[in-house]
Amino acid sequence: MSVARGRHNHWWRRAAQATLDLLLLNGAIARLSYRCGLHGALSVTEHSVTLAGPRLARPLKIAFASDFHAGPSTDPAIFACLFAELERQAPDLLLLGGDFVNSRAGALAQLVDGIARCQAPLGKFAVLGNHDLWSDEDHLRRGLAGAGVQVLVNRNCALPAPFEALSVCGMDDPWTGQADGAATFAGAGPIRILLMHAPDGLLLLGAEKFDVGFAGHTHGGQVARRDGRPIVVPHGPLSRQYCYGHYALADKGSLVVSRGVGCSTLPLRINADPELVLCTLY
């Protein structure tokens, strides 16, 4: 079910994105939108998960941020709010869910200093999203590495003591990348934290299970009704079913889906404010 990396970056997609960037006046529309409150206000959403197995040495505080969409559709002021909040929250572990840029890899420069300043003692890990793979993957990987971030593509990494039983398992984007559930969990420890860009990654896990998983991609609809129901969701068969929130999946684990931080296509969020997710494992 996986496809070649970047296969969907057709010429017409690149042309459409370039046209949209021009219409957004290289970010001027996004700046106006932010000043008028139409980006929404960054919030902190807290979740907790009690592990079924042995207790941890102490509670583990995870921060998860996703879907930055740096570029003409998102005003960088929202990133300043995010990084200030990350500094205040001081998480043990930082997870980043992809779509760092909207179309141009150079826009990552808006994020790298803030990510580098985040001191997460147990590590900083990321996966790439579909917009990243439509951009320049190598440039993004180098920039993130310079900020102290390990990019996980169908592989996992154990955390340092006293959390060595936990592995962060990062899976490639399910449709634009080459997602491989078996490789993602191969050799992982007994406690598994799944990091993926889109909820559709669930379709490619096979029999693999996780304790807690994190995904973005949906933006909570980005434009939603007052009750939070999305009006439109991005592509993917599970984007509406797992649009936003904390889900207990009986046959897999706990899944947290974030609304993300930035704006895709239009610099506008309605009833779907940007968020930083904090999840404490017990």
C-alpha positions in Angstrom: 0.0 0.0 0.0 3.0 2.3 0.2 4.3 4.4 -2.7 7.6 5.9 -3.8 8.7 8.9 -1.8 7.6 12.1 -3.4 5.8 10.3 -6.2 2.7 12.6 -5.9 4.7 15.8 -6.4 3.3 16.3 -9.9 4.2 19.4 -12.0 0.6 20.6 -11.6 0.9 20.5 -7.8 4.1 22.5 -7.9 2.5 25.0 -10.3 -0.7 25.3 -8.1 1.4 25.9 -5.0 3.5 28.5 -6.6 0.4 30.3 -7.8 -1.1 30.2 -4.3 2.1 31.6 -2.8 1.9 34.5 -5.1 -1.8 35.1 -4.2 -0.8 35.1 -0.6 1.6 37.9 -1.3 4.6 36.1 0.2 3.0 36.0 3.6 1.4 39.5 3.8 -2.1 38.0 3.8 -1.0 35.6 6.6 0.4 38.5 8.7 -2.9 40.4 8.3 -4.9 37.3 9.2 -2.8 36.7 12.4 -3.2 40.3 13.5 -7.0 40.0 13.0 -7.1 36.9 15.1 -7.9 34.6 12.2 -5.1 32.2 12.9 -6.7 31.4 16.2 -4.8 31.5 19.6 -2.3 28.9 20.5 -3.6 26.7 23.3 -2.1 23.8 25.4 -4.1 20.6 25.4 -3.2 18.1 28.1 -3.7 14.3 28.0 -2.7 11.5 30.3 -2.1 7.8 29.6 -1.7 5.1 32.2 0.4 2.3 30.8 -0.8 -1.2 31.2 2.6 -2.7 32.0 5.1 -2.0 34.8 5.1 1.5 36.2 7.6 4.1 35.0 10.4 5.3 37.2 8.5 8.6 37.2 5.8 10.2 35.1 7.1 11.1 31.6 6.1 14.5 30.1 5.8 14.5 26.3 5.3 17.5 24.1 3.9 17.0 20.6 3.7 19.7 17.9 2.8 19.2 14.3 1.8 20.8 11.0 3.7 24.0 11.2 3.3 24.8 7.5 6.1 27.5 7.6 5.7 29.7 4.5 3.3 32.2 3.0 0.2 30.6 4.6 1.3 30.9 8.2 2.5 34.0 10.1 5.8 33.2 12.0 4.4 35.0 15.1 2.5 31.8 15.9 5.8 30.0 16.1 7.2 32.4 18.6 4.2 31.7 20.8 4.8 27.9 20.4 8.5 28.0 21.3 7.8 30.3 24.3 5.3 27.8 25.6 7.6 24.9 25.0 10.3 26.7 27.1 7.7 27.2 29.8 6.5 23.7 29.8 10.0 22.1 29.8 9.0 18.6 28.5 11.1 15.5 29.0 10.6 14.5 25.3 9.7 16.5 22.2 7.9 14.9 19.3 7.3 16.7 16.0 4.7 15.4 13.6 5.8 16.7 10.2 4.6 19.2 7.6 7.3 21.6 8.8 6.9 23.6 5.6 4.0 24.3 3.3 5.9 24.2 0.0 9.4 25.6 0.1 12.1 23.9 2.2 13.9 27.2 2.9 11.0 28.2 5.1 12.3 25.8 7.7 14.6 28.6 8.8 11.6 30.1 10.6 11.6 27.0 12.9 15.1 25.7 13.5 16.3 28.3 16.1 13.2 27.7 18.2 13.4 23.9 18.0 17.1 24.1 18.8 16.4 26.1 22.0 14.0 23.5 23.3 15.9 21.5 25.9 14.2 18.1 26.0 16.6 15.9 28.0 15.3 12.6 26.7 15.5 13.7 23.0 13.8 15.4 20.1 12.3 13.2 17.4 10.4 13.9 14.2 8.7 12.4 11.2 8.1 14.1 7.9 4.7 14.9 6.4 3.4 14.9 2.9 4.2 18.6 2.4 7.8 17.9 3.5 8.1 15.1 1.0 6.7 17.4 -1.8 9.6 19.8 -0.9 13.3 19.1 -0.4 13.6 16.2 2.0 17.3 16.3 2.3 17.4 20.0 3.2 14.8 19.5 5.9 16.6 16.5 7.4 19.8 18.5 7.6 18.1 21.5 9.1 16.3 19.4 11.7 19.5 17.5 12.6 21.3 20.8 13.2 18.5 21.6 15.7 19.2 18.4 17.5 16.2 16.4 16.1 16.4 12.8 15.0 14.2 12.2 12.0 12.7 8.7 12.1 11.8 7.0 8.9 10.4 3.5 9.6 12.7 3.0 12.6 12.7 3.4 16.3 15.0 4.7 19.0 15.2 3.7 22.7 15.1 6.5 25.3 17.9 6.9 27.8 17.8 5.7 31.4 15.6 5.4 33.4 13.2 5.1 30.4 15.2 2.6 28.4 12.1 0.3 28.2 10.4 3.0 26.0 11.0 3.3 22.2 9.9 6.1 20.0 8.8 4.5 16.8 8.6 6.9 13.8 6.7 5.8 10.7 7.0 7.4 7.2 4.1 9.2 5.7 1.5 6.6 4.7 0.8 7.9 1.2 3.5 10.2 0.1 6.3 8.2 1.7 7.0 4.5 2.1 5.4 3.6 5.4 6.4 0.2 6.8 4.8 -0.8 10.1 7.0 -3.9 10.6 10.2 -2.0 10.1 9.0 0.8 12.3 8.6 -1.5 15.3 11.4 -3.9 14.6 13.5 -4.4 17.8 11.5 -1.8 19.7 11.3 -2.0 23.5 8.3 -3.3 25.5 6.7 0.2 25.7 6.1 1.8 22.3 5.4 5.4 21.5 4.2 5.7 17.9 4.9 8.9 16.0 3.3 9.3 12.5 2.2 12.2 10.4 -1.4 11.1 9.6 -3.9 8.8 11.3 -3.9 6.8 8.1 -0.7 5.2 9.3 -3.0 3.0 11.4 -3.9 1.2 8.2 -0.3 0.1 7.6 0.5 -1.3 11.0 -0.6 -4.8 10.5 -0.6 -6.7 13.8 1.7 -4.2 15.5 0.5 -2.4 18.6 1.6 0.6 20.5 1.0 2.1 24.0 0.4 5.7 22.8 0.5 7.2 19.3 0.7 10.8 18.1 -0.5 12.1 14.7 -1.4 15.4 13.0 -2.3 16.1 9.4 -6.0 16.8 9.9 -5.7 20.3 11.5 -8.9 19.5 13.3 -10.4 20.5 9.9 -8.8 24.0 10.2 -12.3 25.4 9.6 -14.8 23.7 11.8 -18.3 24.2 13.2 -18.8 25.6 16.7 -19.0 22.0 18.1 -15.6 21.3 16.5 -16.9 19.1 13.7 -14.7 19.8 10.7 -16.2 21.2 7.5 -13.5 19.9 5.3 -10.7 17.5 6.2 -7.5 16.7 4.2 -7.0 13.6 2.1 -7.0 10.2 3.8 -9.6 7.6 4.7 -9.2 8.1 8.5 -8.9 11.9 8.5 -12.5 12.4 9.5 -12.8 9.4 11.8 -9.7 10.5 13.8 -9.9 14.2 13.1 -8.9 15.6 16.6 -8.6 14.4 20.2 -7.7 11.4 22.3 -8.9 8.0 21.1 -8.7 4.6 22.9 -8.2 2.0 20.2 -9.1 -1.3 21.7 -6.9 -3.3 19.3 -4.0 -0.9 19.1 -3.5 1.6 21.9 -4.2 5.3 22.8 -4.0 7.7 19.8 -3.7 11.5 20.2 -4.5 13.6 17.1 -3.5 17.2 17.2 -4.9 20.2 15.4 -1.4 21.3 14.6 0.1 24.8 14.6 0.1 26.4 11.2 -2.3 26.9 8.3 -2.3 25.0 5.1 -3.6 26.6 1.8 -5.5 29.4 3.5 -4.1 31.5 6.4 -7.3 30.9 8.3 -8.5 28.9 11.3 -12.1 28.9 12.6 -13.1 26.8 15.6 -9.8 24.8 15.2 -7.2 26.8 17.1 -3.5 25.9 16.9 -2.3 23.8 19.8 0.7 22.3 21.6 -0.2 18.9 23.0 1.2 17.7 26.3 0.8 14.1 27.2 1.9 12.6 30.5 2.6 8.9 30.7 2.2 7.1 34.1 
